[in-house]
Amino acid sequence: MVCHASTGCIPENVWNLQKLVHYDSPSYRRSPLEDVGVGFFMADAGVQPTSGGTVHCDGPADEEMVAVHYSTPKSMKEDYEVMQMELIKKVNKLQDAFATAGTSNPIDLPQIVVIGSQSSGKSSVLENIVGKDFLPRGAGIVTRRPLVLQLINRPNSKGEVGGVALPEGQKASSATAAAPPATSDEIEEWGEFLHLPGQKFTNFSKIREEIERETENKVGKNAGISPQPINLRIYSPNVLTLTMVDLPGLTKVPVGDQPKDIEKLIRDMIMKYITKGNAIILAVTAANTDLANSDGLKMAREVDPDGLRTIGVLTKIDLMDQGTDVVDILAGRVIALRLGYVPVVNRGQRDIDTKKKISAALEAERNYFENHSSYSTRAQFCGTPFLARRLNTILLHHIRNTLPDIKAKIGQGLQKFQQELEQLGDAMGDDDSNNMNVILNIITEFTSEFRTAIDGTSSDIATDELSGGARISFVFHEIFTGAIRTMDPFADNLIKDGDIRTILYNSSGSSPALFVNTQAFEILVKQQIKRLEDPSLKCVTLVYDELVRILNKILQRPVFKRFPTLRERFYNVVVGFFKKSVVPTNKLVSDFVAMEANYINTGHPDFISGHRAAGLAQERINVRNKPIMDNILPPGKNQQPPPPKDPQLELLKQGQEEKGFFGGIFAGQKKTSKAGVMEAPPTVLKASATNMSDRESLETETIKVLILSYYNIVKRTIADVVPKSIMLNLVVHSKEDLQRELLAELYKKEVFDDGLKESDATVARRKECKQMIEALQKSEEIIATV
């Protein structure tokens, strides 16, 4: 027993039941999202609700019979129901607002989405809820467009709601929230299509024909499908206020003239609806099939794996094998759904062919559950009427919970589309003065953005990558400077020792030089300086590319998408300006390289002196020869010093072995001429870098040291002046003079007439934005009254 101050002592099973029962009192509203198979839990607990709103418990023998009364005063209950039904009415108006505007709904509105395979009985479930035959039927895909079905409860002329006469003096609470009661002269049931405003369909077979006609208007008479919905509103005293979206039935194999990818098309359409977090999924499954193979439940579990927003409907209960039932499924012991399952019995094909009335089918359904051994004690939680009430309760609760988020999203969407419309601007007219101002403003904004992009002062600086002037700086200090720094005059045998010897010989003319020839050094270093011109000109090209990159980024602005012809003109003028600026820039860069090559300033303060160069050259020779000497004369304890040289003998050897100035030319060549006999020189004479004398080696190495020293000076100079030249003649020139060029080329009447023609996409987008703003503003007005 559980004791409570207000209720006294209550059996524990009834106390726990109070957490499950949906109280009518507005002060205590249990979430239907937590109501898992509520009817069957109540029945399993031995609890049956009475018609008066009292729940009786048939507990164990040692527990007294108790009654828990949860009804509220009629006036409070009626007001609460009116308020709740008004919520669905508001959501219906929101759906209509976007549908009327002809735009897709940007707001995720709460709605019940009906899915299932073609043979699951979806259409019969919906017709039973409405109580009318109004949906197209036939072989193959019948529902080829989403059908947004809005059911509006409306009392009849007798003051009846749902076909039940109200007690005298009692108001039709839930009905009046949707529509005023009908008078005796008015029709009581009719349908209205959103695309046919004001036209009432009292003959429900005509509703079926209109659905078929409107579908064919959109997708033709073949078996194609379309995601564009048909909105249908039905007023009746025999329905509960409810909104559902009926989608095409799932199929796997195309039949007849159905598209080959029909399964994917239908699946994509269904996923578009059920992936939205505010969609309640009504998964219809035939009870005489394996629940694990249910197409509807499979898709529902893809987007709702925990079954939090899926309710199952089990059809064809009466067609199950004898001795079988769905009690385990209803109790959540097979595939659990938080919203539970509801079993229903639909009309069979024979009933449809014989025109069996739905009212008779509902009566047969009630009798089936009341007389079936497995369902008789739970009959009040089975069948179409309970399903309608269940869906009504779930939808109301869901709307109430999502209302704050809907309000926020409407406000955000309105702000977003208003900003976009402002960017698109007003439609262009024929006023030349206004068009001149438009062109002038575009030119001014463009050049301002171009400058800020180069200077790095743009208001929308990128945080994920380098852009604008930062990329130009990268070209200067990383790409260009790095390339110049790595240039080596002696790499890849650009200058070989034999070349140095040849130039030394040639530059000395007919008189052998006593010292290192300056002319040979200058010839060699000039050749290397000229190699710096190509990377310098390449740097100009890279900076030009970066300026074009900045241009393309600016041309992605909405104003240029709005005027594609003007965008093309801007591109041509600006790129032409860049190309014209590249010409003097290239000349200036080439002149700097030529200037360095044409005058070798050996008096430069950073240039190495000849004495120091010779010293470094000798050190390099010694370092290079040291390993050879170490191998020839390895250190040892018994090593004897060389014997003293005879001066006369050395002088004699010198006279016999002296190679002379041209010794390097014939080095390594075998001399076969006899003594005193001279031979003519070879046709081609080449200096050799092998077997050079000590003097020749020192001269060659000294030249290399001098070249390297001066080349490094020139590289530093070029790495400094080339970026400055490019900035002067290309970058800064573009910043300062580009606006003048644009005004001269584009501020003309012929440009106004041609360049300010808006793209078709811009015109369509402006219209769409206006429609969306209108729909959102209307939605704000609707939601503000809740």
GUMAR-494364 format. One line per 10 residues: their letters; for each residue x, y, z of C-alpha. Coordinates in pm, whole numbers. Layout:
N
a	X:Y:Z | ...
END
This chain:
786
mvchastgci	0:0:0 | 109:358:-71 | -29:635:146 | -82:990:26 | -227:1290:203 | -489:1359:-63 | -592:1004:-153 | -522:804:158 | -374:455:127 | -380:314:-225
penvwnlqkl	-264:-28:-351 | 82:-2:-505 | -30:-125:-848 | -286:156:-867 | -32:410:-742 | 208:313:-1018 | -81:325:-1264 | -134:694:-1190 | 201:756:-1358 | 67:595:-1675
vhydspsyrr	-292:718:-1701 | -339:1036:-1906 | -525:1264:-1667 | -782:1498:-1808 | -689:1761:-1552 | -481:2048:-1690 | -290:2055:-1362 | -145:1710:-1431 | -65:1611:-1790 | 142:1298:-1837
spledvgvgf	347:1294:-2153 | 199:1064:-2415 | 555:1020:-2538 | 603:814:-2221 | 282:619:-2274 | 403:278:-2390 | 106:57:-2463 | -89:235:-2191 | -407:40:-2252 | -239:-295:-2212
fmadagvqpt	-48:-188:-1900 | -377:-80:-1746 | -543:-407:-1835 | -247:-610:-1707 | -267:-421:-1377 | -630:-519:-1344 | -747:-164:-1405 | -1041:-62:-1623 | -1148:301:-1674 | -1518:367:-1624
sggtvhcdgp	-1732:593:-1834 | -1745:846:-1554 | -1374:905:-1549 | -1305:670:-1256 | -1037:402:-1268 | -1122:83:-1075 | -860:-164:-962 | -925:-533:-933 | -623:-592:-708 | -531:-893:-502
adeemvavhy	-780:-1026:-247 | -599:-871:48 | -629:-523:-101 | -954:-337:-82 | -1131:-218:-393 | -1049:147:-447 | -1158:408:-696 | -925:682:-812 | -1126:969:-955 | -936:1198:-1191
stpksmkedy	-1212:1405:-1351 | -1216:1783:-1332 | -1493:2044:-1336 | -1663:2061:-1675 | -1582:2427:-1739 | -1210:2375:-1673 | -1204:2064:-1888 | -1386:2232:-2175 | -1159:2537:-2169 | -852:2317:-2164
evmqmelikk	-976:2112:-2460 | -1055:2427:-2655 | -703:2552:-2594 | -550:2220:-2697 | -751:2189:-3018 | -658:2545:-3105 | -293:2436:-3121 | -359:2193:-3405 | -559:2460:-3582 | -263:2698:-3558
vnklqdafat	-23:2440:-3699 | -265:2377:-3987 | -263:2748:-4061 | 117:2748:-4058 | 120:2464:-4311 | -128:2647:-4530 | 71:2970:-4510 | 377:2810:-4669 | 177:2599:-4913 | -16:2905:-5034
agtsnpidlp	307:3098:-5081 | 429:2821:-5309 | 750:2773:-5111 | 902:2483:-4925 | 844:2496:-4552 | 1167:2603:-4375 | 1014:2532:-4033 | 1004:2179:-3897 | 636:2169:-3797 | 494:1888:-3583
qivvigsqss	303:1646:-3801 | 213:1279:-3822 | 375:1107:-4120 | 209:787:-4242 | 444:530:-4397 | 421:163:-4492 | 442:-76:-4783 | 186:-75:-5064 | 5:-376:-4922 | 6:-268:-4558
gkssvleniv	-340:-106:-4563 | -241:261:-4519 | -528:395:-4725 | -786:190:-4536 | -654:316:-4202 | -687:678:-4313 | -1034:625:-4461 | -1150:456:-4141 | -1024:753:-3937 | -1210:995:-4165
gkdflprgag	-1511:766:-4203 | -1532:822:-4578 | -1412:665:-4902 | -1205:944:-5053 | -858:808:-5143 | -761:680:-5488 | -740:303:-5516 | -603:65:-5773 | -306:-151:-5867 | 51:-29:-5827
ivtrrplvlq	138:310:-5682 | -182:503:-5613 | -52:775:-5381 | 202:952:-5601 | 221:1284:-5418 | 229:1356:-5044 | -123:1422:-4916 | -138:1664:-4623 | -466:1564:-4460 | -607:1813:-4209
linrpnskge	-908:1683:-4017 | -1122:1950:-3848 | -1380:1842:-3591 | -1705:2036:-3633 | -2029:1973:-3438 | -2333:1888:-3643 | -2662:2075:-3637 | -2780:1864:-3342 | -2483:1967:-3132 | -2321:1627:-3170
vggvalpegq	-1948:1569:-3172 | -1819:1248:-3319 | -2175:1133:-3380 | -2261:1140:-3008 | -2525:1386:-2879 | -2390:1616:-2609 | -2577:1653:-2279 | -2814:1945:-2266 | -2635:2268:-2187 | -2286:2131:-2251
kassataaap	-2065:2300:-2510 | -1888:2115:-2785 | -1547:2199:-2646 | -1302:2032:-2878 | -1516:2097:-3180 | -1564:2464:-3126 | -1190:2507:-3118 | -1180:2404:-3479 | -1498:2532:-3639 | -1842:2664:-3535
patsdeieew	-2129:2414:-3529 | -2339:2369:-3838 | -2695:2495:-3857 | -2980:2274:-3973 | -2958:2420:-4323 | -2582:2374:-4360 | -2389:2076:-4482 | -2207:1895:-4204 | -1921:1720:-4387 | -1711:1849:-4673
geflhlpgqk	-1357:1875:-4803 | -1153:2170:-4929 | -833:2172:-5131 | -579:2445:-5075 | -528:2482:-5450 | -906:2539:-5492 | -983:2796:-5221 | -1350:2842:-5137 | -1466:2533:-5327 | -1639:2275:-5106
ftnfskiree	-1654:1908:-5199 | -1953:1746:-5031 | -1932:1437:-5249 | -1624:1251:-5124 | -1591:1054:-5447 | -1527:1393:-5612 | -1245:1443:-5363 | -1089:1121:-5491 | -1125:1242:-5850 | -967:1577:-5767
ieretenkvg	-670:1407:-5600 | -620:1197:-5913 | -662:1498:-6143 | -420:1718:-5947 | -167:1435:-5932 | -183:1385:-6309 | -144:1759:-6364 | 191:1741:-6185 | 335:1402:-6281 | 124:1287:-6573
knagispqpi	-67:962:-6608 | 232:735:-6575 | 354:595:-6246 | 591:882:-6168 | 589:1053:-5830 | 635:1412:-5712 | 740:1554:-5373 | 502:1851:-5410 | 219:1793:-5162 | -158:1817:-5204
nlriyspnvl	-326:1989:-4910 | -674:1862:-4821 | -885:1979:-4528 | -1191:1779:-4417 | -1458:1920:-4186 | -1678:1669:-4008 | -1844:1602:-3671 | -1719:1245:-3699 | -1344:1318:-3685 | -1102:1437:-3422
tltmvdlpgl	-891:1740:-3508 | -577:1588:-3654 | -312:1647:-3921 | -141:1365:-4109 | 81:1334:-4417 | 12:1029:-4633 | 315:925:-4839 | 347:678:-5128 | 369:314:-5024 | 710:149:-5030
tkvpvgdqpk	776:-83:-5321 | 1084:-275:-5427 | 1027:-391:-5785 | 911:-150:-6059 | 597:-270:-6234 | 466:-163:-6573 | 569:190:-6662 | 703:271:-6316 | 1050:431:-6314 | 1332:182:-6272
dieklirdmi	1452:366:-5961 | 1103:388:-5809 | 1221:234:-5481 | 1488:500:-5437 | 1252:782:-5536 | 990:679:-5280 | 1249:613:-5015 | 1409:956:-5063 | 1068:1123:-5038 | 983:939:-4717
mkyitkgnai	1323:1013:-4563 | 1276:1382:-4637 | 971:1382:-4410 | 1065:1140:-4131 | 1419:1269:-4074 | 1271:1590:-3934 | 1285:1577:-3557 | 929:1704:-3513 | 771:1431:-3727 | 568:1164:-3549
ilavtaantd	605:846:-3757 | 293:635:-3804 | 435:304:-3927 | 162:81:-4074 | 236:-293:-4081 | 22:-590:-4176 | -12:-815:-3871 | -9:-1131:-4082 | 354:-1064:-4182 | 676:-1084:-3984
lansdglkma	719:-761:-3788 | 1095:-779:-3836 | 1040:-743:-4213 | 814:-438:-4187 | 928:-178:-4441 | 772:103:-4240 | 937:4:-3912 | 1272:-49:-4085 | 1274:306:-4221 | 1144:446:-3893
revdpdglrt	1427:283:-3700 | 1684:440:-3934 | 1587:787:-3814 | 1437:694:-3477 | 1647:401:-3352 | 1513:423:-2996 | 1150:433:-3107 | 1082:761:-2927 | 860:918:-3193 | 721:615:-3375
igvltkidlm	376:466:-3323 | 291:134:-3483 | -40:42:-3644 | -112:-327:-3697 | -359:-396:-3977 | -521:-718:-4103 | -555:-855:-3751 | -853:-1059:-3870 | -643:-1229:-4138 | -392:-1384:-3899
dqgtdvvdil	-367:-1761:-3867 | -608:-1914:-3621 | -465:-1935:-3271 | -223:-1646:-3322 | -247:-1290:-3195 | -39:-973:-3153 | -51:-947:-2775 | 329:-977:-2743 | 375:-702:-3001 | 125:-475:-2828
agrvialrlg	299:-531:-2495 | 631:-422:-2648 | 798:-760:-2616 | 893:-790:-2986 | 998:-445:-3109 | 942:-184:-2840 | 805:158:-2931 | 757:424:-2667 | 431:532:-2827 | 319:171:-2854
yvpvvnrgqr	104:-10:-3110 | -265:3:-3199 | -436:-293:-3372 | -708:-220:-3628 | -934:-416:-3862 | -987:-264:-4206 | -1226:-345:-4484 | -1109:-622:-4713 | -1108:-598:-5090 | -1440:-780:-5101
didtkkkisa	-1590:-525:-4862 | -1466:-244:-5083 | -1599:-409:-5398 | -1942:-455:-5236 | -1943:-90:-5123 | -1954:-176:-4756 | -1996:143:-4558 | -1716:247:-4329 | -1961:292:-4044 | -2052:-75:-4079
aleaernyfe	-1683:-165:-4101 | -1611:24:-3777 | -1896:-159:-3605 | -1757:-490:-3731 | -1414:-388:-3603 | -1554:-313:-3257 | -1737:-647:-3246 | -1422:-830:-3355 | -1209:-697:-3071 | -1484:-726:-2808
nhssystraq	-1548:-1091:-2895 | -1191:-1207:-2958 | -1045:-1413:-2674 | -709:-1231:-2686 | -842:-876:-2711 | -1181:-872:-2540 | -1043:-744:-2207 | -846:-478:-2396 | -1099:-391:-2666 | -1122:-26:-2560
fcgtpflarr	-755:14:-2656 | -799:-140:-2999 | -953:-20:-3321 | -974:295:-3528 | -1155:521:-3274 | -885:460:-3014 | -615:517:-3279 | -768:855:-3370 | -783:963:-3004 | -430:840:-2950
lntillhhir	-294:1032:-3246 | -485:1342:-3139 | -331:1327:-2792 | 21:1262:-2920 | 3:1544:-3174 | -131:1792:-2918 | 142:1709:-2672 | 410:1728:-2940 | 288:2066:-3062 | 282:2201:-2709
ntlpdikaki	642:2089:-2647 | 783:2222:-2974 | 598:2553:-2979 | 881:2765:-2827 | 1129:2625:-3077 | 890:2689:-3366 | 850:3052:-3260 | 1228:3097:-3246 | 1285:2937:-3587 | 1017:3151:-3749
gqglqkfqqe	1191:3463:-3618 | 1533:3343:-3731 | 1404:3246:-4074 | 1235:3582:-4120 | 1555:3767:-4034 | 1758:3548:-4270 | 1533:3601:-4572 | 1497:3974:-4505 | 1875:4009:-4509 | 1901:3811:-4832
leqlgdamgd	1629:4021:-4995 | 1815:4335:-4892 | 2129:4200:-5060 | 1936:4120:-5376 | 1800:4473:-5386 | 1499:4604:-5571 | 1424:4511:-5930 | 1604:4734:-6180 | 1406:4994:-6372 | 1470:5226:-6667
ddsnnmnvil	1576:5528:-6463 | 1923:5621:-6598 | 2012:5834:-6298 | 1934:5550:-6061 | 2126:5305:-6278 | 2425:5540:-6279 | 2420:5546:-5900 | 2403:5167:-5892 | 2710:5135:-6117 | 2898:5399:-5918
niiteftsef	2823:5228:-5588 | 2931:4891:-5723 | 3261:5034:-5851 | 3326:5213:-5522 | 3249:4906:-5312 | 3459:4686:-5539 | 3771:4902:-5525 | 3732:4950:-5151 | 3711:4576:-5097 | 4007:4523:-5331
rtaidgtssd	4221:4761:-5125 | 4121:4611:-4792 | 4189:4260:-4922 | 4546:4360:-5012 | 4606:4562:-4695 | 4454:4298:-4468 | 4194:4534:-4324 | 3886:4355:-4457 | 3598:4314:-4212 | 3558:3946:-4299
iatdelsgga	3916:3823:-4274 | 3939:3449:-4330 | 4043:3241:-4031 | 4098:2910:-4206 | 4347:3007:-4479 | 4572:3287:-4607 | 4408:3528:-4845 | 4461:3857:-5023 | 4779:4046:-4938 | 4899:3768:-4709
risfvfheif	4931:3537:-5009 | 5130:3803:-5198 | 5364:3831:-4899 | 5402:3454:-4901 | 5501:3468:-5269 | 5767:3731:-5195 | 5923:3596:-4878 | 5878:3223:-4908 | 5849:3122:-5271 | 6063:3385:-5447
tgairtmdpf	6323:3449:-5177 | 6353:3077:-5114 | 6409:3007:-5482 | 6675:3280:-5510 | 6848:3165:-5193 | 6890:2810:-5321 | 7043:2911:-5656 | 7406:2787:-5665 | 7636:2886:-5954 | 7827:2560:-5923
adnlikdgdi	7533:2322:-5884 | 7464:2069:-6159 | 7802:2151:-6319 | 7683:2492:-6434 | 8043:2614:-6400 | 8305:2342:-6435 | 8670:2378:-6351 | 8755:2317:-6714 | 8532:2609:-6814 | 8713:2833:-6568
rtilynssgs	9052:2728:-6708 | 8933:2786:-7064 | 8808:3137:-6983 | 9131:3215:-6798 | 9332:3116:-7105 | 9107:3300:-7349 | 9085:3618:-7143 | 9465:3640:-7122 | 9503:3667:-7495 | 9853:3615:-7636
spalfvntqa	10030:3711:-7313 | 10007:3465:-7025 | 9873:3634:-6711 | 10086:3659:-6404 | 9788:3699:-6171 | 9420:3599:-6164 | 9245:3770:-6452 | 8956:4002:-6346 | 8795:3973:-6686 | 8752:3597:-6646
feilvkqqik	8577:3650:-6311 | 8340:3909:-6461 | 8250:3691:-6759 | 8159:3401:-6536 | 7966:3600:-6274 | 7764:3788:-6538 | 7645:3457:-6681 | 7517:3355:-6338 | 7351:3690:-6267 | 7146:3660:-6586
rledpslkcv	7004:3334:-6451 | 6821:3539:-6186 | 6593:3698:-6446 | 6366:3395:-6498 | 6266:3346:-6131 | 6222:3722:-6099 | 5978:3733:-6390 | 5807:3422:-6253 | 5750:3614:-5931 | 5566:3882:-6130
tlvydelvri	5340:3613:-6278 | 5266:3464:-5936 | 5165:3802:-5793 | 4948:3863:-6099 | 4776:3530:-6030 | 4712:3635:-5670 | 4553:3961:-5782 | 4325:3765:-6015 | 4241:3537:-5722 | 4137:3840:-5517
lnkilqrpvf	3930:3961:-5812 | 3748:3628:-5845 | 3669:3620:-5476 | 3516:3967:-5487 | 3317:3875:-5798 | 3147:3601:-5596 | 2956:3865:-5403 | 2576:3858:-5442 | 2572:4183:-5639 | 2775:4023:-5921
krfptlrerf	2562:3709:-5918 | 2270:3945:-5958 | 2426:4109:-6268 | 2620:3838:-6457 | 2689:4060:-6758 | 2831:4331:-6535 | 3042:4068:-6362 | 3191:3967:-6694 | 3264:4330:-6780 | 3431:4384:-6443
ynvvvgffkk	3644:4078:-6494 | 3757:4183:-6840 | 3838:4542:-6737 | 4026:4447:-6420 | 4220:4161:-6577 | 4307:4387:-6870 | 4432:4649:-6624 | 4647:4388:-6448 | 4795:4271:-6777 | 4880:4627:-6879
svvptnklvs	5049:4678:-6542 | 5251:4359:-6579 | 5433:4495:-6886 | 5619:4781:-6708 | 5665:4559:-6406 | 5843:4295:-6610 | 6058:4563:-6774 | 6157:4711:-6440 | 6248:4369:-6301 | 6449:4281:-6612
dfvameanyi	6625:4618:-6595 | 6731:4551:-6237 | 6880:4216:-6334 | 7050:4370:-6639 | 7183:4653:-6422 | 7349:4402:-6192 | 7489:4206:-6484 | 7624:4508:-6673 | 7833:4651:-6394 | 8028:4426:-6157
ntghpdfisg	8106:4640:-5857 | 8416:4474:-5714 | 8439:4765:-5475 | 8120:4662:-5295 | 8183:4669:-4919 | 8055:4313:-4881 | 8269:4172:-5162 | 8563:3960:-5053 | 8913:4094:-5121 | 9148:3919:-5361
hraaglaqer	9397:3837:-5085 | 9124:3688:-4867 | 8982:3497:-5165 | 9322:3342:-5239 | 9357:3245:-4874 | 9016:3078:-4868 | 9094:2904:-5195 | 9416:2761:-5052 | 9231:2643:-4743 | 8974:2465:-4956
invrnkpimd	9250:2297:-5159 | 9424:2184:-4842 | 9103:2042:-4700 | 9035:1860:-5026 | 9389:1716:-5048 | 9427:1620:-4682 | 9251:1281:-4708 | 9472:1192:-5006 | 9794:1275:-4821 | 9675:1085:-4517
nilppgknqq	9627:775:-4731 | 9966:810:-4900 | 10161:875:-4580 | 9984:710:-4291 | 10118:804:-3950 | 10366:552:-3802 | 10626:527:-3533 | 10910:416:-3769 | 10839:669:-4043 | 11167:821:-4174
ppppkdpqle	11188:1186:-4281 | 11256:1244:-4653 | 11623:1289:-4751 | 11746:1645:-4812 | 11700:1777:-5165 | 11994:1860:-5391 | 11938:2219:-5517 | 12110:2155:-5847 | 11914:1836:-5910 | 11586:2011:-5832
llkqgqeekg	11670:2293:-6072 | 11741:2040:-6344 | 11413:1857:-6282 | 11228:2188:-6288 | 11365:2262:-6629 | 11260:1919:-6756 | 10910:1898:-6593 | 10780:2257:-6589 | 10439:2255:-6757 | 10423:2626:-6820
ffggifagqk	10107:2839:-6853 | 9932:2599:-7091 | 10027:2288:-6900 | 9660:2218:-6825 | 9570:2193:-7192 | 9778:1886:-7261 | 9749:1735:-6915 | 9696:1365:-6939 | 9776:1350:-7308 | 10048:1109:-7419
ktskagvmea	10336:1288:-7589 | 10483:1077:-7865 | 10680:1341:-8057 | 11050:1290:-8087 | 11300:1531:-7932 | 11327:1856:-8123 | 11034:1773:-8353 | 10727:2005:-8332 | 10370:1914:-8423 | 10085:2142:-8522
pptvlkasat	9829:2220:-8246 | 9502:2022:-8246 | 9204:2164:-8433 | 9010:2200:-8107 | 9189:2292:-7786 | 9013:2237:-7454 | 9137:2299:-7106 | 9143:2002:-6874 | 9050:2010:-6506 | 9262:1707:-6426
nmsdreslet	9627:1703:-6325 | 9633:2079:-6279 | 9941:2231:-6127 | 9924:2388:-5785 | 9910:2731:-5943 | 9626:2634:-6175 | 9430:2480:-5890 | 9476:2791:-5681 | 9370:3018:-5967 | 9060:2809:-6038
etikvlilsy	8958:2790:-5673 | 9014:3163:-5626 | 8785:3242:-5919 | 8515:3020:-5764 | 8543:3197:-5428 | 8513:3536:-5596 | 8209:3427:-5801 | 8032:3287:-5496 | 8096:3600:-5290 | 7969:3842:-5553
ynivkrtiad	7676:3618:-5656 | 7549:3614:-5298 | 7556:3995:-5292 | 7353:4012:-5613 | 7103:3751:-5488 | 7034:3956:-5177 | 6986:4266:-5390 | 6750:4093:-5634 | 6549:3936:-5350 | 6500:4287:-5215
vvpksimlnl	6434:4497:-5525 | 6211:4257:-5723 | 5927:4257:-5463 | 5961:4635:-5441 | 5935:4666:-5818 | 5626:4444:-5827 | 5460:4636:-5546 | 5532:4968:-5716 | 5422:4892:-6071 | 5158:4623:-6015
vvhskedlqr	5010:4601:-5666 | 5015:4961:-5544 | 4940:5085:-5893 | 4629:4864:-5899 | 4517:4987:-5559 | 4550:5351:-5658 | 4445:5357:-6023 | 4200:5067:-6063 | 3897:5276:-5967 | 3987:5533:-6230
ellaelykke	4011:5258:-6492 | 3674:5111:-6392 | 3502:5448:-6408 | 3650:5516:-6751 | 3541:5180:-6890 | 3212:5107:-6711 | 3053:5437:-6617 | 2878:5456:-6954 | 2518:5440:-7070 | 2571:5132:-7283
vfddglkesd	2691:4955:-6971 | 2376:5063:-6782 | 2153:4916:-7050 | 2338:4588:-7084 | 2528:4530:-6762 | 2241:4588:-6522 | 2026:4307:-6657 | 1954:4073:-6370 | 2005:3698:-6403 | 1700:3475:-6414
atvarrkeck	1820:3311:-6093 | 1825:3648:-5916 | 1473:3736:-6029 | 1345:3395:-5918 | 1530:3414:-5587 | 1392:3761:-5511 | 1041:3632:-5575 | 1106:3330:-5354 | 1244:3547:-5074 | 941:3774:-5088
qmiealqkse	708:3474:-5076 | 900:3326:-4787 | 899:3654:-4596 | 525:3687:-4652 | 469:3330:-4529 | 694:3379:-4226 | 531:3709:-4135 | 192:3545:-4157 | 327:3258:-3946 | 448:3507:-3686
eiiatv	100:3655:-3666 | -52:3308:-3630 | 190:3189:-3366 | 168:3515:-3171 | -195:3439:-3081 | -105:3109:-2912
END
